[in-house]
């Protein structure tokens, strides 16, 4: 009986070896996004619609970036409910808005999700909060930005990996942090030191 068990275990291990090798060689989505958004790389241009804050209408990264550094904060949007970690992070950014303004930095908050009712969910997320300058909330309907930046968290009840990206005046990425959990958010102090 013991010999049969050893043979089965060895056979099972041999069958799994190629799968383990493929998994070890395949980068995780967060790892792949981190490589795409490495420091010193040129940030991909994007255009999204503003629904709250300093800027209005369609906002293009390259236009905003021409005036100074830009901080892109990717929220979770509406995965089936509002995200308390996102609410706390945005509250922290609002409290420090004047410090970002003093560094001539703009903050673009990206709210991704299904195009259907995304604007309504974004309004609900803000629940009457007026975003001060230099913050602007942008909608990412259908995950166009999230997919282009490799930040789509494609799992049940998920939308995007919570991320923060700092782009300098030349359009280069100088700071990036991508969290593969709901926590692990970047605080204002860390962003301000990266500017």
N, C-alpha and C positions, 0 to 999 in steps of 0.2 A: 504494500500500500504506500509506504514511504517513497519507494522508487518511482511509482507512477506519479505521485504528487511532485517530485523533483523534475521529472520529465515534462509534466504539464507546465510547471512554473518556468522552466527554461524555454520551452516552446513559445509560451506567451510573451516572454521577454524578447525573444527573437522577432516575433511578429510586431511588437511595439517599437523596436529599435528604429526602423525607418520613419515612423510617425514622430518619435521624439526628436530625431535629427531634423526633420522638416520644421517642427515647432521651434526648435532652438535656432534655426537659421532664419525663420520668418520674424521680422521685427514686429513688435506690438504696434497698434495704431498710434499710441502716444509717442513711442520711439520714432516712428516714421515721421510724424508731424514735427517732432523736435528737430530732426535732421533737416526737414524742409524749411523750418523757421530758425535755422541756426544763426547765431550772432554774426553780423557782417554781411548776411545775404540781403539782397534787395527785396523789400516787401512787395508782394503782388498788389497791384492797384485793384480797388473795388469801389462800387457805388451802391449805396443802400439808402432807403428813404428814412428821414428823421421824423420821429413822432413826438419828441419832447426835448426840451433843453435849449441850448444856445443857438444851434443851427436849425435850419428848416429846409424842407424840400428834399431833393436828392443830394446826397453828400458823397463826394468822391475823395478817397484818401489822398490822392496826389494834390488836389486843390487845398485841402486842409493842411497837409504836410508842408506846403510851400510857405506857410506862415510860422512854422516852428515844429517842435517835436509833437508826436501824437501817441497817445496811449490807447490801445485797443483792448477793451475788456470784454471777453466773450462770456455771456451769462448762459444759464441752462434754458432760458425761455420758459415754455409751458409744457413740461413733459407729461403731465396729467394733473398737476397742481403747481402753485407757486413755490419756488425754492427758497427756504428760509436762509440758507447760506448766501444766496445771491442778494437777498434783501439786506442782510448784514453787511455784505461787501459794498453794495451801493451806498448804504448809510455812511460807512466809513469814508468813501470817496466824496460824498456830499459835504461831510464835516471838514474835509481838507481841501475843498474847492479853491479857496483863496491861495493856498500854498501852490497848487498846480498852476493857477493863473499867474502867480509871481514868477514861475519858471517858463511862462509863455507856452505852456503845454495844453493841448486839447485832449479831452477824454471822450472816446467814442464807445458807448456801451452797446454791444451787439446782442439783440434779443432774437434768437433763432426759433424756428418752429414751422409747423404745417401752415401753409398760407391761409387756410380757413380759420377765421377769427383770431389771427395773430395780433392784430391791432387792438382788439378788445382785451385780450389777455395782457398785453403790454400796459394798457390803461389800468387794468386791475392790479398789475404788479406795482405800479407807481402809487396807486390808491390816493390820488390827489396831491402827491408830492411834486412840487415844482423843482425841476432840475436847475441848479444855478450854473452860470458860466463858470468854467469852460466845459461842462458836461453836456452830451447829446446822446439820446437813445435812438438807435437805428434798428429797424426791423430787418430780419433775414428770412423772408418767406421762402419755404421750400429748400432751405439750407444751402443757398447758392454760395454765400461767403464761407460758411462752415465747411462745405465740401471742398471748395477751392483751396482753403488753408489746411486741409487734412485734419480738421478738428471735430468731425462728426462722430458722436458716440452712438453708434448704431446698435442699440440694445433696447429691449423692452423698457418703456418708461424713461428713456434717456433721449437727449437731443444733441448736445455738444459737450466736449470736455471743457470745464471751466479753465479759462486761459487769460493770460495778460501778456501783451506784446508792446514793447516800446519801439517806436520808429523815429530815428533822428531826422534832422532837417534835410539830409541828403537822401532820405528814403530807405536807409539801411536799418535793419533790425539790430538793436543794441541790448535788448533784454527780452527774454521769453520764459514764461513758466506755464506749464500745462499740467493740470491735475487730473489723475485718473480716478479721483474720488470726488465726492461732493464738497469735501473740505479742502484744505490745502490752498486756500485762496491767498492771493498776494494782498498785503495790507498797504495802505497809502505810504507809510514810511519807507517801505522797500522800493516802491515805485519812484518816490521822490528822490531817493538816493541814486536810482538808476538814470535819472534825467540829467 
